[in-house]
C-alpha cells in the first residue's frame, strides 16, 4: 500500500488520496478543505474571514 499524498500549505499539511477517473487515469484528490469561517449571526451576508493555522494535518480522503 502506498502512502497517501501530502501537500504542505501555509496552514499546515493536507492529506488526500489517489482516485481513478472515468478514463482510468489516476489523480490526486483533496476534498472538504475548509477555507473560511462559517457566516453565522452578524457575519451573515458579509465577506468571509479566511481561516489561518486551523490544522496540522487535515484529512478528508475517505468518502
MOPAC internal coordinates of N, CA, C and O (Angstrom, degrees):
PM7 1SCF
backbone

  N    0.0000 0     0.00 0     0.00 0    0    0    0
  C    1.4647 1     0.00 0     0.00 0    1    0    0
  C    1.5307 1   108.89 1     0.00 0    2    1    0
  O    1.2310 1   120.60 1   -48.57 1    3    2    1
  N    1.3078 1   116.45 1   131.43 1    3    2    1
  C    1.4600 1   120.30 1  -179.78 1    5    3    2
  C    1.5223 1   110.41 1   -84.56 1    6    5    3
  O    1.2310 1   121.20 1   -23.07 1    7    6    5
  N    1.3025 1   115.31 1   156.93 1    7    6    5
  C    1.4597 1   121.15 1   178.08 1    9    7    6
  C    1.5259 1   109.79 1   -70.36 1   10    9    7
  O    1.2310 1   119.79 1   -33.87 1   11   10    9
  N    1.3494 1   118.00 1   146.13 1   11   10    9
  C    1.4628 1   119.69 1   177.52 1   13   11   10
  C    1.5272 1   110.26 1   -67.86 1   14   13   11
  O    1.2310 1   120.11 1   -28.44 1   15   14   13
  N    1.3328 1   117.39 1   151.56 1   15   14   13
  C    1.4659 1   119.71 1   179.32 1   17   15   14
  C    1.5256 1   110.91 1   -68.14 1   18   17   15
  O    1.2310 1   120.57 1   -42.74 1   19   18   17
  N    1.3162 1   116.51 1   137.26 1   19   18   17
  C    1.4616 1   122.74 1   177.44 1   21   19   18
  C    1.5213 1   108.71 1  -119.79 1   22   21   19
  O    1.2310 1   120.85 1   -42.41 1   23   22   21
  N    1.3277 1   115.99 1   137.59 1   23   22   21
  C    1.4608 1   121.79 1   176.83 1   25   23   22
  C    1.5221 1   107.28 1  -128.43 1   26   25   23
  O    1.2310 1   120.45 1   -50.64 1   27   26   25
  N    1.3168 1   116.75 1   129.36 1   27   26   25
  C    1.4574 1   121.33 1   178.36 1   29   27   26
  C    1.5209 1   109.21 1   -96.00 1   30   29   27
  O    1.2310 1   121.26 1   -53.42 1   31   30   29
  N    1.3386 1   115.20 1   126.58 1   31   30   29
  C    1.4620 1   122.34 1   176.89 1   33   31   30
  C    1.5281 1   107.71 1  -123.88 1   34   33   31
  O    1.2310 1   120.34 1    -3.84 1   35   34   33
  N    1.3080 1   116.96 1   176.16 1   35   34   33
  C    1.4652 1   121.73 1  -178.02 1   37   35   34
  C    1.5323 1   112.07 1   -55.21 1   38   37   35
  O    1.2310 1   120.00 1   143.32 1   39   38   37
  N    1.3283 1   117.60 1   -36.68 1   39   38   37
  C    1.4570 1   121.72 1  -175.44 1   41   39   38
  C    1.5228 1   113.95 1   -84.99 1   42   41   39
  O    1.2310 1   119.51 1   169.01 1   43   42   41
  N    1.3035 1   118.55 1   -10.99 1   43   42   41
  C    1.4614 1   120.51 1  -178.92 1   45   43   42
  C    1.5128 1   111.55 1   149.45 1   46   45   43
  O    1.2310 1   121.20 1    31.38 1   47   46   45
  N    1.3342 1   115.31 1  -148.62 1   47   46   45
  C    1.4628 1   121.47 1  -177.02 1   49   47   46
  C    1.5220 1   109.27 1  -116.10 1   50   49   47
  O    1.2310 1   120.52 1   -46.78 1   51   50   49
  N    1.3347 1   116.60 1   133.22 1   51   50   49
  C    1.4606 1   122.29 1   176.26 1   53   51   50
  C    1.5187 1   108.73 1  -104.38 1   54   53   51
  O    1.2310 1   120.68 1   -44.92 1   55   54   53
  N    1.3183 1   116.31 1   135.08 1   55   54   53
  C    1.4625 1   121.09 1   176.48 1   57   55   54
  C    1.5227 1   107.66 1  -112.09 1   58   57   55
  O    1.2310 1   120.59 1   -53.01 1   59   58   57
  N    1.2931 1   116.47 1   126.99 1   59   58   57
  C    1.4587 1   121.22 1  -178.96 1   61   59   58
  C    1.5081 1   111.62 1  -117.10 1   62   61   59
  O    1.2310 1   121.04 1    25.98 1   63   62   61
  N    1.3114 1   115.61 1  -154.02 1   63   62   61
  C    1.4566 1   121.29 1   177.45 1   65   63   62
  C    1.5282 1   108.47 1  -149.68 1   66   65   63
  O    1.2310 1   121.32 1   -17.24 1   67   66   65
  N    1.3102 1   115.07 1   162.76 1   67   66   65
  C    1.4575 1   121.20 1   177.20 1   69   67   66
  C    1.5184 1   107.41 1   -96.67 1   70   69   67
  O    1.2310 1   120.34 1   -52.13 1   71   70   69
  N    1.3235 1   116.95 1   127.87 1   71   70   69
  C    1.4620 1   122.06 1   178.78 1   73   71   70
  C    1.5154 1   108.99 1  -121.65 1   74   73   71
  O    1.2310 1   121.14 1   -11.17 1   75   74   73
  N    1.3197 1   115.43 1   168.83 1   75   74   73
  C    1.4583 1   121.19 1   179.71 1   77   75   74
  C    1.5205 1   109.12 1  -118.61 1   78   77   75
  O    1.2310 1   120.61 1   -48.77 1   79   78   77
  N    1.3304 1   116.44 1   131.23 1   79   78   77
  C    1.4588 1   121.61 1  -179.76 1   81   79   78
  C    1.5279 1   110.19 1   -77.93 1   82   81   79
  O    1.2310 1   120.87 1    -5.71 1   83   82   81
  N    1.3214 1   115.95 1   174.29 1   83   82   81
  C    1.4607 1   120.99 1   177.37 1   85   83   82
  C    1.5234 1   111.71 1   -64.04 1   86   85   83
  O    1.2310 1   120.60 1   158.77 1   87   86   85
  N    1.3428 1   116.46 1   -21.23 1   87   86   85
  C    1.4676 1   121.72 1   177.61 1   89   87   86
  C    1.5252 1   111.95 1   -91.49 1   90   89   87
  O    1.2310 1   120.63 1  -165.94 1   91   90   89
  N    1.3308 1   116.40 1    14.06 1   91   90   89
  C    1.4676 1   123.00 1  -178.64 1   93   91   90
  C    1.5234 1   113.37 1    60.53 1   94   93   91
  O    1.2310 1   120.24 1  -147.52 1   95   94   93
  N    1.3238 1   117.15 1    32.48 1   95   94   93
  C    1.4589 1   121.92 1   174.67 1   97   95   94
  C    1.5225 1   108.47 1  -105.88 1   98   97   95
  O    1.2310 1   120.15 1   -45.31 1   99   98   97
  N    1.3231 1   117.33 1   134.69 1   99   98   97
  C    1.4533 1   120.97 1   179.47 1  101   99   98
  C    1.5235 1   110.68 1   -79.39 1  102  101   99
  O    1.2310 1   120.97 1   -34.67 1  103  102  101
  N    1.3477 1   115.74 1   145.33 1  103  102  101
  C    1.4588 1   121.41 1   175.09 1  105  103  102
  C    1.5183 1   108.67 1  -146.07 1  106  105  103
  O    1.2310 1   120.66 1   -21.30 1  107  106  105
  N    1.3316 1   116.35 1   158.70 1  107  106  105
  C    1.4576 1   122.09 1   178.38 1  109  107  106
  C    1.5190 1   108.97 1   -89.18 1  110  109  107
  O    1.2310 1   120.60 1   -44.55 1  111  110  109
  N    1.3295 1   116.46 1   135.45 1  111  110  109
  C    1.4563 1   121.56 1  -177.06 1  113  111  110
  C    1.5289 1   109.80 1  -123.31 1  114  113  111
  O    1.2310 1   120.76 1   -51.67 1  115  114  113
  N    1.3312 1   116.15 1   128.33 1  115  114  113
  C    1.4610 1   123.12 1   175.14 1  117  115  114
  C    1.5238 1   105.78 1  -127.25 1  118  117  115
  O    1.2310 1   120.06 1   -69.38 1  119  118  117
  N    1.3250 1   117.48 1   110.62 1  119  118  117
  C    1.4633 1   121.19 1  -171.20 1  121  119  118
  C    1.5228 1   111.56 1  -118.27 1  122  121  119
  O    1.2310 1   121.11 1   -26.56 1  123  122  121
  N    1.3342 1   115.49 1   153.44 1  123  122  121
  C    1.4557 1   121.81 1   173.20 1  125  123  122
  C    1.5129 1   114.89 1    67.91 1  126  125  123
  O    1.2310 1   119.74 1  -149.66 1  127  126  125
  N    1.3106 1   118.11 1    30.34 1  127  126  125
  C    1.4597 1   121.32 1  -177.20 1  129  127  126
  C    1.5315 1   109.20 1   -79.52 1  130  129  127
  O    1.2310 1   119.85 1   -59.65 1  131  130  129
  N    1.3379 1   117.89 1   120.35 1  131  130  129
  C    1.4668 1   119.20 1   178.64 1  133  131  130
  C    1.5230 1   110.09 1   -72.00 1  134  133  131
  O    1.2310 1   120.07 1   -39.34 1  135  134  133
  N    1.3268 1   117.46 1   140.66 1  135  134  133
  C    1.4666 1   120.38 1  -179.00 1  137  135  134
  C    1.5197 1   113.01 1  -128.18 1  138  137  135
  O    1.2310 1   119.91 1   168.95 1  139  138  137
  N    1.3282 1   117.77 1   -11.05 1  139  138  137
  C    1.4610 1   120.19 1   179.99 1  141  139  138
  C    1.5230 1   109.49 1  -153.74 1  142  141  139
  O    1.2310 1   121.18 1   -22.14 1  143  142  141
  N    1.3237 1   115.34 1   157.86 1  143  142  141
  C    1.4586 1   120.00 1   175.21 1  145  143  142
  C    1.5289 1   108.03 1   -70.51 1  146  145  143
  O    1.2310 1   119.98 1   -34.33 1  147  146  145
  N    1.3470 1   117.65 1   145.67 1  147  146  145
  C    1.4646 1   119.15 1  -179.92 1  149  147  146
  C    1.5346 1   111.22 1   -65.27 1  150  149  147
  O    1.2310 1   119.77 1   -40.54 1  151  150  149
  N    1.3345 1   118.04 1   139.46 1  151  150  149
  C    1.4632 1   121.27 1  -178.64 1  153  151  150
  C    1.5271 1   111.61 1   -82.17 1  154  153  151
  O    1.2310 1   120.57 1   -95.50 1  155  154  153
  N    1.3116 1   116.52 1    84.50 1  155  154  153
  C    1.4622 1   120.62 1  -179.07 1  157  155  154
  C    1.5240 1   110.03 1  -113.82 1  158  157  155
  O    1.2310 1   121.05 1   -20.97 1  159  158  157
  N    1.3229 1   115.59 1   159.03 1  159  158  157
  C    1.4605 1   121.13 1   178.20 1  161  159  158
  C    1.5171 1   112.33 1    60.68 1  162  161  159
  O    1.2310 1   120.73 1    52.65 1  163  162  161
  N    1.3362 1   116.21 1  -127.35 1  163  162  161
  C    1.4646 1   121.25 1  -177.60 1  165  163  162
  C    1.5236 1   112.68 1   -71.60 1  166  165  163
  O    1.2310 1   120.11 1   167.12 1  167  166  165
  N    1.3288 1   117.40 1   -12.88 1  167  166  165
  C    1.4679 1   120.66 1   178.25 1  169  167  166
  C    1.5304 1   112.49 1   -83.32 1  170  169  167
  O    1.2310 1   120.39 1   172.76 1  171  170  169
  N    1.3273 1   116.86 1    -7.24 1  171  170  169
  C    1.4601 1   120.70 1  -178.30 1  173  171  170
  C    1.5257 1   110.41 1   -58.21 1  174  173  171
  O    1.2310 1   120.07 1   -47.90 1  175  174  173
  N    1.3172 1   117.47 1   132.10 1  175  174  173
  C    1.4633 1   124.90 1   178.38 1  177  175  174
  C    1.5320 1   113.36 1    64.50 1  178  177  175
  O    1.2310 1   120.39 1  -155.96 1  179  178  177
  N    1.3281 1   116.86 1    24.04 1  179  178  177
  C    1.4661 1   121.47 1   174.68 1  181  179  178
  C    1.5242 1   108.16 1  -117.52 1  182  181  179
  O    1.2310 1   120.19 1    -8.56 1  183  182  181
  N    1.3189 1   117.23 1   171.44 1  183  182  181
  C    1.4583 1   121.51 1   178.19 1  185  183  182
  C    1.5288 1   110.01 1   -61.45 1  186  185  183
  O    1.2310 1   120.65 1   -40.98 1  187  186  185
  N    1.3084 1   116.35 1   139.02 1  187  186  185
  C    1.4618 1   121.82 1   179.65 1  189  187  186
  C    1.5207 1   110.91 1   -74.99 1  190  189  187
  O    1.2310 1   121.35 1   -28.46 1  191  190  189
  N    1.3264 1   115.03 1   151.54 1  191  190  189
  C    1.4591 1   121.10 1   173.78 1  193  191  190
  C    1.5175 1   108.46 1   -96.31 1  194  193  191
  O    1.2310 1   120.44 1   -55.11 1  195  194  193
  N    1.3197 1   116.77 1   124.89 1  195  194  193
  C    1.4591 1   121.51 1  -179.71 1  197  195  194
  C    1.5225 1   109.12 1   -67.32 1  198  197  195
  O    1.2310 1   120.73 1   -42.70 1  199  198  197
  N    1.3345 1   116.20 1   137.30 1  199  198  197
  C    1.4574 1   120.85 1   177.47 1  201  199  198
  C    1.5189 1   109.73 1   -76.80 1  202  201  199
  O    1.2310 1   120.33 1   -38.96 1  203  202  201
  N    1.3032 1   116.97 1   141.04 1  203  202  201
  C    1.4641 1   122.16 1   178.40 1  205  203  202
  C    1.5312 1   108.81 1  -128.78 1  206  205  203
  O    1.2310 1   120.84 1   -42.15 1  207  206  205
  N    1.3072 1   116.00 1   137.85 1  207  206  205
  C    1.4634 1   122.52 1   175.15 1  209  207  206
  C    1.5266 1   112.70 1    50.00 1  210  209  207
  O    1.2310 1   120.46 1  -129.22 1  211  210  209
  N    1.3285 1   116.73 1    50.78 1  211  210  209
  C    1.4584 1   120.09 1  -177.18 1  213  211  210
  C    1.5100 1   113.40 1   -95.83 1  214  213  211
  O    1.2310 1   119.87 1   168.93 1  215  214  213
  N    1.3130 1   117.86 1   -11.07 1  215  214  213
  C    1.4515 1   119.09 1  -178.38 1  217  215  214
  C    1.5155 1   110.92 1  -151.36 1  218  217  215
  O    1.2310 1   121.68 1   -26.07 1  219  218  217
  N    1.3250 1   114.39 1   153.93 1  219  218  217
  C    1.4535 1   119.01 1   170.37 1  221  219  218
  C    1.5206 1   108.02 1   -97.12 1  222  221  219
  O    1.2310 1   120.30 1   133.43 1  223  222  221
  N    1.3300 1   117.03 1   -46.57 1  223  222  221
  C    1.4634 1   121.63 1   169.65 1  225  223  222
  C    1.5138 1   107.19 1  -135.99 1  226  225  223
  O    1.2310 1   120.39 1   -57.94 1  227  226  225
  N    1.3152 1   116.86 1   122.06 1  227  226  225
  C    1.4596 1   122.22 1  -178.08 1  229  227  226
  C    1.5119 1   108.20 1  -110.00 1  230  229  227
  O    1.2310 1   120.83 1   -58.42 1  231  230  229
  N    1.3279 1   116.02 1   121.58 1  231  230  229
  C    1.4612 1   119.69 1  -175.83 1  233  231  230
  C    1.5191 1   110.13 1  -118.38 1  234  233  231
  O    1.2310 1   120.99 1   -58.63 1  235  234  233
  N    1.3161 1   115.70 1   121.37 1  235  234  233
  C    1.4596 1   122.18 1   174.92 1  237  235  234
  C    1.5175 1   108.72 1  -138.55 1  238  237  235
  O    1.2310 1   120.25 1  -131.79 1  239  238  237
  N    1.3021 1   117.12 1    48.21 1  239  238  237
  C    1.4598 1   118.89 1  -172.81 1  241  239  238
  C    1.5203 1   113.45 1   -97.64 1  242  241  239
  O    1.2310 1   119.47 1   164.67 1  243  242  241
  N    1.3102 1   118.61 1   -15.33 1  243  242  241
  C    1.4617 1   120.14 1  -175.93 1  245  243  242
  C    1.5161 1   110.11 1   -99.33 1  246  245  243
  O    1.2310 1   120.84 1   -66.63 1  247  246  245
  N    1.3312 1   116.00 1   113.37 1  247  246  245
  C    1.4662 1   120.01 1   177.43 1  249  247  246
  C    1.4936 1   110.12 1  -146.99 1  250  249  247
  O    1.2310 1   120.10 1   180.00 1  251  250  249

